[in-house]
Amino acid sequence: MSTTTTWSLTARGRTAIDAPYSGNGVSEVTYSAEWTSGTGDNQADKCAQVVSVVGATANVDVDLRAMTDANGDALNGAELAALIIEVPVTSSGAVTVKKSASNGAPVLNGNTDGIELNAGGRLILIYPEDGGPALGASARQINIANAGAAGVNVTITTWQRSS
């Protein structure tokens, strides 16, 4: 049974400085992508999403290759095409995303520093060209740490290429 992966992502942001400085410092960034099923540029053939509960003052290692698709099969992707990590706006705490100390996925440097996501925060990593970060037996995990007093649900979505 094959999996068909199609997704579309558009993000647009604009920042401007109010008068009397209008026109100075205006910045606009737009990213738009249409991906199809496959293993080349702007393609992915494996996709999974999981909601992980990170308990109070706890941390969780998430194995990106072990996440299961809609058919219940482990992804076992060879390279990362995209990774989205989301904390719900209703969350009462924040989490820190970092590379796992053991078998860390090659998406963040080191396993001591991380990126903090507060309630409503999202980390979006996109690798549109074939040749994104390689995933394998010793490079597959991310760590999500919660220093708060309450558990936090974190949604992790990944698109991967099988080769």
N, C-alpha and C positions, 0 to 999 in steps of 0.2 A: 504494500500500500504506500503510495507516495503522498507527500505533503506539499500543498501549494501555498506559497507565501507571497502575499501582495500587501504592501503598505504604503501609505502616503503620509508625509510629515511636512508641515509648513510652520515655520516660526518667523515672526517679524517683530522687531523691537525698534523703538525710536526714542531718542533722548534729545531734548532741546533746552536751551537756557532761556529764561524769561527776559523780557525787555528790561533794561535798555541794551541787552547783549544779544538780541535776536539775530539768528543767523550764525553766530559764533558758537562753535562747539556742538553743532548739530551732528548727531551720529545716527545712522540707520543700518541695520543688519537684517538681511533676509536669507533664509535657508529653505529650500524646497527640494524634495526628493520623491521620486516615484520608483519603487523597487519592485522587481519581479522575482519569481522563483528561479533559483540557479546558484552557481558558485562563482560568478564573475563580478565585475564592477557593478555596483548598485543592485546587487542580488543577495538573497539569503534563501536557504532551503530548509532551515530548521528554526522553530520558534517555540518558546514556552513562557509561561507566566506563573508565578507562585506568590502567595502572601505568606510571609514569614513573620512569626511573632517573636519579637526580641524582648525577653523579660526584663524586669527592673534590675538595674545594675548587672546586666548580663551581656554576652555577645554571642553571635552565631556565625559560623563559617558556612557559606553557601557555595556548593559545588555547581558551577554553571553548566558543566557537561552532564551532570546527573539529573538536572531538571527534566521533567517529562513533558512531552508534547500532548496534543489532544488525543492521540491514540494510546497514550500511556507509555510510550517508548522514551528511554533516556536519549537526550540530544546527541551526546558524544561528538559535538562539533569540532572541527579542526582549527577554525579561526572565528574570532568574534566579529560580527558585522555591526551590532548595536547593543547597547545595554542601557536600560532605563530603570532607575531606582526612585520610588516615590514614597513619601511619608504623607498620610492623610491630613487634611486641614483640621480634622477633629482631634488630632493627636495632642496629648498633653506633654509630650517630651520631644527630644531631638535624638538623632542617632549620628554616629560617625562611621563613614564608609572608608575602608582601607583594604590594602592587599593582605591576604591571610599570611600568617607567619610561616605556615607549612603549605606547600603547593599553591602559592599565591598566583592568581591570574595576572598577566602582564599588562594591567590597565592603569595601575597607580604605582608610583615609585615608593619603595620601602614599605615596611609594615608597622611603622611607628607613627607616621603622620597620616592624616586622613582628611576627608571632606565632611564637614558637619551639615546635616540637613535638618532644619527645623520643621515644624508643622506646615504642611503644604509644599515643602521643598521637593525638588526633583533634580536628579543628576542624570544628564543625558549624554551618552558617549556614542558617537556615530563614526563608523569606519566604512565609507562607501566604496573605496577601492578594494579590489581583491588583494589580499596580502595584509589584512588587519592583524591585530595581536593573535599570535598562535596559542591555541588551547591544547593541552595534552595531559598526560598522567601526572606530571609534576607542575603544571601551570594551569590551574582551573578554578581556584577558590577566591572569593572575596569575603571580608569580615565586616560584619555590621555590629557595632557596639552601642549600648544604651547605658548611659551613666545616670539616668533619671530614676525616680521613685515609682514609676508606673510602666507597664509593658507598652510597647509600640508595635503596631502592625506595619510592615513594610512590604510594598509590592515590588517585585523584581521581574522585569520582562527582558528577555534576551532573544536576539536573532543571531543565528550562527550559520556559517558555511561548512558543508561537510568536507570540502577540500579546498 
